[in-house]
Amino acid sequence: MANVYKNVQAKITSAGSYDDMYESPDATSSLVKTIKLFNTHSGDLDVDIKVYDASGATDYEWDKVSVAASNSVDLLTFNNLIVLEAGDKLKMQCATGNVIKMTASVLQISRPTEVTQT
């Protein structure tokens, strides 16, 4: 088993449709420890966040936050985290593309291939 810490940057590029912001790699569990969103737009924006569960091929609403113009918001607080299994995704959308930027801190825990094959 290998533990790798990742600093993930992504931005919502589409206007009004969900973008994949992070996907947990094959044979890996990912612990998302922090997520910060920054709004570079001149107006406040609402951001919808979903978690895609690959094992059930289903999106689950996780949160909706308002990010003030030229400001940021932290999504995970008080020692909370998101656990993503292999293939699970963190997805986001807002009304305006290319203005919401995300930085996330993720611990990826990989498993040997022989353990993941059944």
Residue pairs with C-beta under 8 A, 6 or more apart in sequence:
1 109
1 110
1 111
1 112
2 109
2 110
3 107
3 108
3 109
4 107
4 108
4 110
5 105
5 106
5 107
5 108
6 105
6 106
6 107
6 108
7 103
7 104
7 105
7 106
8 21
8 22
8 102
8 103
8 104
8 105
8 106
9 101
9 102
9 103
10 19
10 21
10 22
10 101
10 102
10 104
11 19
11 98
11 99
11 100
11 101
11 102
12 19
12 21
12 47
12 92
12 93
12 94
12 97
12 98
12 99
12 100
12 102
13 19
13 97
13 98
14 93
14 97
15 94
15 95
15 96
15 97
16 93
16 94
16 95
17 93
18 48
18 50
18 59
18 91
18 92
18 93
19 91
19 92
19 93
20 52
20 89
20 90
20 91
21 89
21 90
21 91
21 92
21 102
21 104
22 30
22 32
22 84
22 89
22 90
22 104
22 106
23 87
23 88
23 89
23 90
24 30
24 84
24 85
24 86
24 87
24 88
24 89
24 108
25 86
25 108
25 110
26 86
26 87
26 116
27 86
27 110
27 111
27 112
27 113
27 115
27 116
28 86
28 108
28 109
28 110
28 111
29 83
29 84
29 85
29 86
29 108
29 109
29 111
30 83
30 84
30 88
30 106
30 107
30 108
30 109
31 81
31 82
31 83
31 84
31 106
31 107
31 109
32 76
32 81
32 82
32 83
32 84
32 90
32 104
32 105
32 106
33 76
33 81
33 104
33 105
33 106
33 107
34 74
34 76
34 103
34 104
34 105
35 74
35 75
35 76
35 90
35 102
35 103
35 104
36 72
36 73
36 74
36 75
36 102
36 103
36 104
37 47
37 65
37 67
37 72
37 73
37 75
37 92
37 100
37 101
37 102
38 67
38 71
38 72
38 100
38 101
38 102
38 103
39 45
39 67
39 68
39 69
39 70
39 71
39 72
39 99
39 100
40 70
40 99
40 100
40 101
41 69
41 70
41 96
41 99
41 100
42 69
42 70
43 69
44 66
44 67
44 68
44 69
45 66
45 67
45 94
45 95
45 96
45 99
45 100
46 64
46 65
46 66
46 67
46 94
46 95
47 64
47 65
47 66
47 67
47 92
47 93
47 94
47 100
48 61
48 63
48 64
48 92
48 93
48 94
49 61
49 62
49 63
49 64
49 65
49 75
49 90
49 91
49 92
50 59
50 60
50 61
50 62
50 90
50 91
50 92
51 59
51 60
51 62
51 82
51 84
51 88
51 89
51 90
51 91
52 58
52 59
52 60
52 88
52 89
52 90
52 91
53 59
53 60
53 85
53 88
54 85
54 86
54 87
54 88
54 89
55 85
55 87
59 91
62 82
63 75
65 73
65 75
66 73
67 73
67 100
76 82
82 90
84 90
86 116
90 104
92 100
92 102
94 100
